[in-house]
Every structure is written in structure tokens, then in C-alpha cells.
Amino acid sequence: MNFWEYLGNRHQQLLTDAYQHASAVFQCMVLATLIGVLIGVVTYRSDWAGNLATTATSTILTIPSLAMIGLLVPIVGLGVPPTVISLTLYGLLPIVRNAIVGLRGVDPTLVDAARGIGMSRAMRLVRVELPLAWPPILTGIRVSTQMLMGIAAIAAYASGPGLGNEIFRGLASLGSKNALNQVLAGTLGIIILALLFDSVYVLVGRLTIPRGIRV
């Protein structure tokens, strides 16, 4: 059976795995974005706090993904929980780092002007600082998403959802007639999903970042 015949016979399962893969990455990116931006907001005013946040999230990223999931399995079990926890943790570094850089890069005169017209600190953050810091934050989100697309495949080791199951099945049956088709289908599916997500981020950037800031 050639690759195209394999796709034709397995398209329903591949679509299901692709949906689960995309869903897991999207949900974990939402969590990572909320947590990462919050960490950035809390730490960007202090050099030591910002360095601590960046160092801590960098350390998490150095843990091999297979080891991370393996360590989580005895604690939270198999399936979705270790997948969500590990992907969320791995997605933090680019978002935290870019949130800190973006917030620190806001022109102080704009913040002073907002303070001068009576805005509270929370209002300045929401209406001035975060919107101006959004371009680097979005870049961090894009980088995290690309990383998590690949890392999510390892979740199949712990019975997690996604296209990694196709890859692991192929690797476990190397030498059989469809082993390479399984690995190739799972790998290409992840690449296509990564490109689709990135295209969506480009569109979001065009819709949410004023032309002057993009330039």
C-alpha cells in the first residue's frame, strides 16, 4: 500500500487525531498565554524578578519532554492531564520573556501621559502598556505554538491525544508494510497544523496591531 492509499483508508482516524492534536495545543497555548502574561505583568518592573521568571521558565524548557511526561504520569495518571501540564509549562518561556521585554519597552512618556489624565495603574496597564506590548507578546505566542506542535507528539507516550499516536504506532511496528506510512502521515500532519496555526497568528497580527506599530 502506497502513502496515498494509506491516507485514503485512514483519513477518518487521521482527521480525528489531527483535531485532537490541534485542540490540545490550542488549549495549552491559551493557558500558557494567560499564565505567561500574568507572570510578565507581575515581574517586569523589577530586574531581579524578571530575571528569576525568565530563568525559571528556561529551566523548565531544558527538561526533556519524554522525561517530563514520564515524571508526571505517576502523579496525575495517563492521558490528557500530563499532556496539558507539560505543554503548558513548555509554552511559558517565549511568552514570559516577550511579555517582559514588551512591557519594559513601552515609552515611559506615554505612561506618564496616561497617569496625567487620571488613569489608575490598572487602567494604564490594560489600555496603554499591554496594547503596546502586544506585538512581542504575539511573537512569543507564535514561537511557543511551533514548539508545542512538535512536543505534543511525545504525549502519545502517556496515551495522550494527537498525531503522536500515529508516529508511535509506526515506530513500534518498523518493518511492517505501513510503518513508514504511519510515521510520515503523523509527521506531515503536525507540519501542516503548525503552518495553519502560524497563518492564523499572522492574520491576528494584521487585525490587532496598528500599521504604524507593525512598521
Backbone bond lengths (Angstrom), bond angles and torsions (degrees), N, CA, C in turn:
res aa  C-N    CA-C-N  psi(-1)  N-CA   C-N-CA  omega(-1)  CA-C   N-CA-C  phi
1 M - - - 1.469 - - 1.531 109.35 -
2 N 1.347 115.96 123.74 1.457 117.89 178.56 1.535 110.60 -80.71
3 F 1.338 115.35 176.58 1.462 120.51 -173.12 1.527 112.02 -62.89
4 W 1.332 117.51 -41.79 1.463 120.85 -177.05 1.524 111.04 -68.47
5 E 1.325 116.64 -36.92 1.463 119.48 175.65 1.526 110.74 -65.88
6 Y 1.327 115.45 -38.30 1.458 119.49 177.85 1.528 110.40 -62.15
7 L 1.334 116.69 -44.55 1.463 119.84 178.23 1.522 111.42 -60.66
8 G 1.328 115.86 -40.83 1.459 119.54 179.70 1.514 112.58 -63.90
9 N 1.320 116.60 -38.06 1.462 120.37 -178.45 1.524 112.73 -78.44
10 R 1.330 116.44 -27.59 1.463 120.00 -173.84 1.526 113.07 -113.79
11 H 1.324 117.61 14.84 1.465 119.37 -171.71 1.527 112.85 -61.70
12 Q 1.338 117.69 -34.45 1.456 119.83 -178.00 1.532 110.81 -66.15
13 Q 1.339 116.27 -45.65 1.455 119.97 178.66 1.522 111.54 -66.49
14 L 1.335 116.19 -38.20 1.469 119.99 179.44 1.523 110.89 -64.86
15 L 1.329 116.98 -40.24 1.462 120.42 178.08 1.524 110.90 -64.65
16 T 1.330 116.26 -39.86 1.463 120.32 177.90 1.526 110.75 -63.44
17 D 1.338 116.07 -45.93 1.466 119.92 178.62 1.527 111.10 -63.23
18 A 1.339 116.83 -39.61 1.469 120.56 179.88 1.521 110.53 -64.68
19 Y 1.336 116.69 -41.60 1.468 119.87 178.30 1.524 110.87 -62.95
20 Q 1.337 117.04 -44.08 1.456 120.43 179.75 1.529 111.10 -64.62
21 H 1.319 116.20 -38.51 1.464 121.15 178.96 1.525 110.31 -63.59
22 A 1.333 116.02 -49.49 1.465 120.57 -179.41 1.525 111.10 -63.86
23 S 1.329 116.12 -40.11 1.462 120.41 -179.27 1.528 110.99 -64.26
24 A 1.334 116.39 -43.72 1.467 120.06 179.67 1.519 111.07 -62.55
25 V 1.328 116.76 -45.21 1.465 120.30 -179.47 1.525 110.17 -64.87
26 F 1.327 117.58 -43.94 1.464 120.66 -178.61 1.525 111.35 -61.71
27 Q 1.324 116.86 -47.48 1.461 119.79 -178.46 1.528 111.52 -64.74
28 C 1.323 116.32 -40.20 1.463 119.05 178.53 1.526 111.50 -68.29
29 M 1.340 116.90 -33.56 1.457 119.82 177.14 1.519 111.17 -68.00
30 V 1.310 117.63 -36.31 1.470 120.25 176.27 1.533 109.48 -61.64
31 L 1.344 116.31 -47.09 1.465 120.12 178.61 1.523 111.22 -62.61
32 A 1.340 116.41 -46.28 1.463 120.11 -178.85 1.519 111.18 -63.02
33 T 1.332 117.56 -37.22 1.459 120.99 179.60 1.529 110.95 -66.25
34 L 1.323 116.33 -46.18 1.464 119.85 180.00 1.530 110.88 -62.34
35 I 1.333 116.13 -46.64 1.467 119.92 -179.23 1.528 110.72 -68.30
36 G 1.329 116.59 -43.27 1.461 120.83 -177.08 1.515 112.77 -64.92
37 V 1.328 117.04 -43.90 1.467 119.95 178.89 1.527 110.13 -66.90
38 L 1.325 116.84 -38.61 1.466 120.07 177.76 1.531 110.58 -61.47
39 I 1.331 116.46 -44.03 1.463 120.03 177.71 1.530 109.96 -62.09
40 G 1.320 116.86 -41.62 1.461 120.44 178.37 1.513 112.41 -62.00
41 V 1.326 116.09 -43.22 1.473 120.28 179.56 1.523 111.35 -63.29
42 V 1.328 116.37 -39.27 1.466 120.63 -177.29 1.528 111.67 -72.46
43 T 1.339 117.32 -30.82 1.469 119.70 -168.93 1.529 115.42 -109.26
44 Y 1.324 119.56 -11.94 1.461 119.06 -169.57 1.531 114.11 -68.24
45 R 1.331 118.16 -22.66 1.463 120.37 -178.02 1.529 112.53 -77.35
46 S 1.329 116.71 -16.53 1.468 120.82 -177.12 1.528 109.44 -117.09
47 D 1.326 115.88 130.46 1.460 119.60 179.75 1.529 111.87 -63.12
48 W 1.326 116.46 -45.52 1.463 118.47 -176.46 1.525 111.15 -69.46
49 A 1.331 116.73 -36.92 1.466 119.48 179.40 1.530 110.60 -68.20
50 G 1.332 116.64 -41.06 1.455 119.95 178.10 1.517 111.60 -64.48
51 N 1.344 116.24 -41.63 1.461 119.90 177.78 1.528 111.41 -64.94
52 L 1.323 116.30 -38.78 1.465 120.44 178.67 1.523 110.90 -63.88
53 A 1.344 116.61 -44.01 1.462 120.45 179.46 1.531 111.38 -62.82
54 T 1.333 116.06 -43.24 1.461 119.97 179.50 1.519 111.55 -66.37
55 T 1.321 117.02 -41.88 1.467 121.18 179.48 1.520 111.58 -64.65
56 A 1.335 116.16 -42.78 1.463 120.20 -178.80 1.528 111.25 -63.43
57 T 1.338 116.60 -46.01 1.467 119.29 -179.69 1.529 111.16 -70.97
58 S 1.329 117.07 -30.04 1.470 120.12 174.88 1.523 110.83 -65.58
59 T 1.317 116.06 -39.94 1.463 120.92 179.33 1.523 110.91 -62.48
60 I 1.318 116.54 -41.02 1.464 120.29 177.98 1.525 110.43 -58.94
61 L 1.317 116.07 -40.78 1.462 120.60 -176.54 1.522 112.38 -68.85
62 T 1.340 118.20 -19.34 1.458 120.28 179.17 1.525 112.91 -80.14
63 I 1.330 117.38 -13.81 1.467 120.60 179.29 1.524 108.89 -73.63
64 P 1.322 119.16 124.35 1.475 120.08 177.86 1.526 111.27 -55.76
65 S 1.319 116.32 137.60 1.464 120.22 -174.16 1.522 112.05 -61.43
66 L 1.327 117.46 -38.15 1.459 120.08 179.01 1.521 110.82 -64.54
67 A 1.336 116.29 -38.26 1.458 120.44 178.07 1.525 111.15 -68.13
68 M 1.333 116.67 -41.86 1.461 120.75 179.20 1.526 110.86 -58.53
69 I 1.328 116.25 -49.30 1.464 119.97 -178.75 1.518 110.27 -66.28
70 G 1.339 116.54 -39.87 1.456 119.74 178.39 1.518 112.96 -62.20
71 L 1.329 117.06 -36.13 1.461 120.83 178.30 1.527 112.03 -72.38
72 L 1.327 116.48 -29.68 1.462 120.07 -178.34 1.529 113.00 -79.57
73 V 1.331 116.80 -27.73 1.472 120.15 -175.61 1.529 112.75 -57.20
74 P 1.347 120.37 -46.12 1.467 118.44 179.03 1.524 113.63 -64.90
75 I 1.323 116.41 -21.27 1.468 120.34 -176.30 1.525 111.64 -89.62
76 V 1.351 116.85 -47.23 1.477 120.17 -174.19 1.520 113.28 -114.88
77 G 1.336 117.79 -3.05 1.454 120.51 178.18 1.518 112.74 89.67
78 L 1.318 115.38 -173.77 1.458 122.32 -178.63 1.528 111.27 -89.13
79 G 1.333 115.35 168.46 1.467 120.55 172.58 1.508 114.61 93.73
80 V 1.323 115.10 -133.45 1.464 121.17 -172.37 1.529 114.15 -71.28
81 P 1.356 120.57 -42.82 1.477 119.66 -174.91 1.521 114.79 -54.50
82 P 1.352 120.55 -50.92 1.471 117.73 179.94 1.523 112.66 -65.44
83 T 1.340 116.03 -29.37 1.466 119.98 177.83 1.521 110.65 -65.12
84 V 1.315 116.95 -49.45 1.462 121.51 -177.46 1.533 110.91 -64.27
85 I 1.320 116.91 -44.99 1.468 120.10 -177.41 1.526 110.55 -64.20
86 S 1.329 116.71 -48.54 1.471 119.48 -176.35 1.519 111.47 -66.71
87 L 1.327 118.55 -43.09 1.462 120.54 -179.40 1.526 111.31 -65.69
88 T 1.305 116.81 -40.19 1.471 119.82 178.95 1.525 110.76 -62.91
89 L 1.324 116.55 -43.80 1.466 120.25 179.53 1.527 111.31 -64.72
90 Y 1.329 116.98 -42.66 1.458 120.33 -179.50 1.525 112.17 -66.98
91 G 1.325 117.05 -26.93 1.457 120.08 -177.91 1.518 114.96 -81.45
92 L 1.332 117.90 -4.67 1.461 120.28 -172.11 1.528 114.25 -73.92
93 L 1.332 118.61 -41.94 1.460 120.54 -168.69 1.527 114.35 -54.74
94 P 1.332 120.48 -55.88 1.472 118.37 -177.92 1.528 112.80 -60.85
95 I 1.325 116.68 -33.65 1.465 119.49 -177.90 1.528 110.19 -73.29
96 V 1.328 117.10 -46.57 1.470 120.88 178.77 1.521 110.11 -60.27
97 R 1.324 116.75 -49.11 1.469 120.54 -177.36 1.525 111.09 -61.90
98 N 1.331 117.47 -45.83 1.459 119.80 -178.24 1.520 112.44 -71.92
99 A 1.342 117.11 -31.22 1.465 119.23 175.76 1.522 110.45 -64.80
100 I 1.326 116.90 -43.27 1.464 120.75 178.96 1.523 110.59 -64.38
101 V 1.334 116.29 -47.10 1.464 120.12 179.72 1.526 110.75 -62.12
102 G 1.328 116.93 -43.96 1.464 120.65 -178.83 1.513 112.85 -64.40
103 L 1.322 117.14 -44.11 1.468 120.57 -179.31 1.531 111.46 -68.54
104 R 1.333 116.05 -36.79 1.466 118.64 177.67 1.520 111.90 -71.39
105 G 1.313 117.14 -21.54 1.457 120.51 -178.03 1.518 114.59 -86.99
106 V 1.325 117.42 -2.89 1.465 120.11 178.58 1.532 109.62 -66.83
107 D 1.300 116.29 135.03 1.466 121.70 -178.82 1.533 110.15 -60.55
108 P 1.334 118.20 120.15 1.474 120.49 -178.53 1.525 113.24 -59.96
109 T 1.328 117.61 -28.21 1.461 119.10 -179.41 1.524 111.06 -66.52
110 L 1.334 116.58 -32.13 1.462 119.53 177.43 1.519 110.65 -69.20
111 V 1.327 116.48 -39.18 1.458 120.52 177.65 1.530 109.97 -65.86
112 D 1.336 116.80 -41.48 1.461 120.38 178.23 1.525 111.20 -64.07
113 A 1.327 116.49 -38.42 1.464 119.95 178.35 1.526 110.73 -64.10
114 A 1.352 115.99 -40.81 1.459 119.71 178.05 1.519 110.84 -64.88
115 R 1.329 116.10 -38.40 1.464 119.91 177.25 1.525 110.01 -65.69
116 G 1.323 116.01 -36.86 1.457 120.43 -178.70 1.512 113.82 -65.80
117 I 1.302 117.93 -28.64 1.477 120.01 179.63 1.530 111.70 -91.95
118 G 1.329 115.67 9.72 1.464 119.48 171.31 1.511 116.08 96.73
119 M 1.328 118.83 11.29 1.463 120.25 178.88 1.527 110.01 -72.42
120 S 1.327 115.17 138.70 1.460 119.95 174.51 1.529 109.12 -74.76
121 R 1.329 115.57 170.75 1.462 119.36 179.97 1.529 111.13 -60.87
122 A 1.333 116.89 -41.58 1.465 120.41 179.14 1.526 110.80 -63.98
123 M 1.323 116.91 -41.78 1.465 120.16 179.47 1.521 111.02 -65.85
124 R 1.324 117.08 -39.63 1.467 119.73 177.98 1.521 110.64 -62.31
125 L 1.327 114.95 -40.25 1.462 119.24 -179.55 1.525 110.98 -64.95
126 V 1.326 116.18 -46.78 1.466 120.57 -174.66 1.524 112.11 -75.65
127 R 1.318 117.63 -39.08 1.468 120.46 -172.12 1.524 114.69 -97.64
128 V 1.329 116.81 -16.78 1.468 119.19 -178.11 1.527 111.94 -120.69
129 E 1.327 116.53 -59.41 1.467 120.40 -170.49 1.528 112.92 -69.92
130 L 1.324 117.77 -51.07 1.462 119.72 -177.92 1.536 112.83 -63.56
131 P 1.348 118.49 -42.68 1.473 116.84 176.68 1.525 113.38 -60.36
132 L 1.340 117.08 -38.24 1.462 119.70 179.31 1.525 111.79 -73.37
133 A 1.333 116.48 -27.13 1.463 120.51 178.64 1.524 112.42 -86.88
134 W 1.338 117.25 -4.08 1.463 120.88 -175.21 1.534 114.06 -60.27
135 P 1.338 121.12 -40.70 1.474 119.18 -179.41 1.525 113.78 -56.25
136 P 1.350 120.07 -51.15 1.466 117.53 177.26 1.520 113.42 -66.58
137 I 1.333 117.47 -31.75 1.467 119.47 177.00 1.523 109.92 -63.43
138 L 1.324 116.96 -43.59 1.461 120.81 178.73 1.527 110.87 -62.84
139 T 1.315 116.72 -38.14 1.470 119.75 176.15 1.523 110.36 -61.34
140 G 1.323 117.07 -42.26 1.462 120.48 177.06 1.519 111.86 -61.97
141 I 1.328 116.74 -39.33 1.459 120.70 177.91 1.524 110.64 -63.50
142 R 1.320 117.01 -41.16 1.471 120.84 179.19 1.527 110.70 -62.82
143 V 1.330 116.54 -44.66 1.467 120.31 179.79 1.528 110.47 -63.35
144 S 1.323 117.12 -44.05 1.460 120.78 179.75 1.523 111.47 -61.39
145 T 1.314 115.98 -41.98 1.463 119.72 -178.70 1.522 111.14 -62.24
146 Q 1.322 117.23 -43.28 1.459 120.24 179.17 1.528 110.55 -61.98
147 M 1.326 117.33 -40.22 1.462 120.31 177.77 1.524 111.18 -64.30
148 L 1.326 115.82 -46.24 1.460 119.64 -174.70 1.523 112.66 -68.32
149 M 1.317 117.51 -27.61 1.463 119.75 177.00 1.519 110.74 -57.53
150 G 1.329 116.05 -43.55 1.455 119.66 179.12 1.511 112.80 -76.32
151 I 1.327 116.66 -42.82 1.466 120.28 -178.28 1.529 111.08 -64.35
152 A 1.327 117.18 -32.82 1.463 120.64 -178.63 1.521 112.10 -60.41
153 A 1.328 117.27 -25.70 1.467 119.75 179.14 1.526 110.80 -64.13
154 I 1.349 117.04 -30.98 1.463 120.63 -179.39 1.524 111.07 -68.17
155 A 1.335 117.14 -19.70 1.466 120.30 -178.82 1.517 112.17 -61.63
156 A 1.329 117.26 -21.38 1.467 120.01 177.66 1.528 111.19 -61.33
157 Y 1.329 116.54 -24.13 1.473 120.74 177.20 1.525 110.77 -58.90
158 A 1.344 116.33 -31.50 1.464 120.96 -179.46 1.525 110.85 -109.33
159 S 1.330 116.21 31.39 1.467 122.16 179.74 1.517 112.28 62.25
160 G 1.325 116.12 29.05 1.456 120.33 177.58 1.520 111.31 -77.15
161 P 1.336 116.72 167.26 1.463 120.61 -178.13 1.525 112.20 -81.38
162 G 1.333 115.17 160.53 1.458 118.78 170.56 1.512 115.25 119.64
163 L 1.314 114.30 -176.05 1.460 122.25 -176.34 1.521 113.13 -72.35
164 G 1.319 117.08 -12.96 1.458 119.28 175.77 1.519 112.21 -60.03
165 N 1.340 117.00 -28.88 1.467 120.04 178.00 1.523 110.98 -61.64
166 E 1.320 116.43 -38.96 1.456 120.86 178.24 1.530 110.06 -64.28
167 I 1.318 116.64 -43.08 1.465 120.84 -179.38 1.522 110.72 -66.15
168 F 1.335 117.27 -44.86 1.462 120.35 -178.90 1.521 111.30 -65.72
169 R 1.337 117.40 -38.03 1.465 119.08 177.37 1.520 110.78 -62.66
170 G 1.336 116.15 -40.38 1.450 119.53 178.72 1.517 112.17 -65.70
171 L 1.334 116.17 -43.46 1.468 119.63 179.88 1.525 111.80 -65.99
172 A 1.331 116.00 -33.17 1.469 119.81 -179.30 1.517 112.27 -73.34
173 S 1.334 116.81 -18.91 1.473 120.03 -177.08 1.521 111.81 -120.61
174 L 1.352 116.79 32.33 1.454 120.12 179.26 1.527 110.48 -56.57
175 G 1.323 114.30 133.17 1.456 120.07 -176.02 1.511 111.89 107.66
176 S 1.345 117.21 -22.93 1.459 119.87 175.54 1.526 109.71 -78.23
177 K 1.307 117.01 166.34 1.461 120.30 -171.39 1.521 113.75 -68.43
178 N 1.344 118.29 -25.58 1.465 120.19 -176.78 1.527 113.41 -108.74
179 A 1.316 117.92 6.41 1.464 120.18 -175.30 1.523 111.44 -60.55
180 L 1.321 117.05 -49.54 1.466 119.83 -179.03 1.524 111.20 -66.85
181 N 1.326 116.98 -34.44 1.472 120.19 177.26 1.527 110.42 -62.52
182 Q 1.328 116.84 -40.02 1.462 120.55 179.54 1.523 111.23 -65.32
183 V 1.311 116.21 -47.24 1.466 119.98 179.71 1.524 110.53 -62.61
184 L 1.333 116.64 -44.30 1.463 120.70 -178.62 1.524 111.49 -65.82
185 A 1.331 117.11 -41.14 1.467 120.64 -179.95 1.521 110.79 -63.52
186 G 1.332 117.02 -44.45 1.461 120.23 179.33 1.518 112.08 -65.45
187 T 1.335 116.72 -41.76 1.464 120.71 -178.76 1.524 111.77 -66.66
188 L 1.330 116.26 -46.85 1.467 119.78 179.31 1.524 111.32 -64.29
189 G 1.329 115.89 -36.35 1.467 119.05 177.79 1.507 112.15 -61.30
190 I 1.341 116.82 -41.96 1.468 121.06 178.69 1.521 110.76 -65.38
191 I 1.329 116.72 -41.84 1.468 120.23 178.72 1.526 110.78 -61.65
192 I 1.317 116.84 -44.44 1.470 120.88 -179.64 1.528 110.34 -63.34
193 L 1.331 117.18 -43.68 1.467 120.20 178.51 1.526 110.90 -61.65
194 A 1.328 116.72 -41.71 1.468 120.17 179.39 1.523 110.82 -61.15
195 L 1.327 117.07 -42.56 1.466 120.75 179.08 1.523 111.36 -66.25
196 L 1.331 117.04 -38.77 1.464 120.58 179.04 1.531 110.80 -65.70
197 F 1.312 116.90 -44.86 1.467 120.40 178.24 1.520 110.39 -60.92
198 D 1.320 116.83 -43.54 1.456 119.64 -178.48 1.521 111.11 -64.62
199 S 1.332 117.09 -36.63 1.467 120.68 177.06 1.525 111.03 -63.55
200 V 1.323 115.86 -38.48 1.466 119.98 177.72 1.530 110.06 -64.44
201 Y 1.330 117.09 -41.20 1.464 120.34 178.82 1.525 111.58 -64.07
202 V 1.331 116.48 -38.16 1.466 119.54 176.53 1.528 110.05 -60.70
203 L 1.334 116.15 -43.11 1.463 120.31 178.32 1.520 111.31 -64.76
204 V 1.327 116.76 -43.09 1.470 120.62 178.02 1.527 109.91 -59.67
205 G 1.339 116.57 -41.62 1.459 120.27 178.89 1.517 111.91 -61.74
206 R 1.320 116.54 -41.89 1.468 120.14 -179.62 1.524 111.50 -66.70
207 L 1.340 116.20 -31.46 1.459 120.21 -177.76 1.525 112.93 -84.11
208 T 1.336 117.15 -25.89 1.462 119.40 -172.54 1.514 115.24 -111.71
209 I 1.338 117.05 -13.81 1.470 119.57 -179.80 1.526 109.30 -106.31
210 P 1.321 118.21 118.76 1.478 119.83 178.54 1.518 111.54 -56.77
211 R 1.335 115.12 149.26 1.469 119.91 -175.82 1.533 111.98 -57.05
212 G 1.314 117.13 -39.56 1.456 120.28 -178.99 1.513 112.73 -61.58
213 I 1.342 116.94 -38.49 1.459 121.05 179.01 1.518 110.06 -71.95
214 R 1.355 117.05 -38.81 1.473 119.76 179.25 1.516 110.28 -61.44
215 V 1.327 117.48 -40.79 1.456 120.14 179.74 1.503 110.34 -67.30
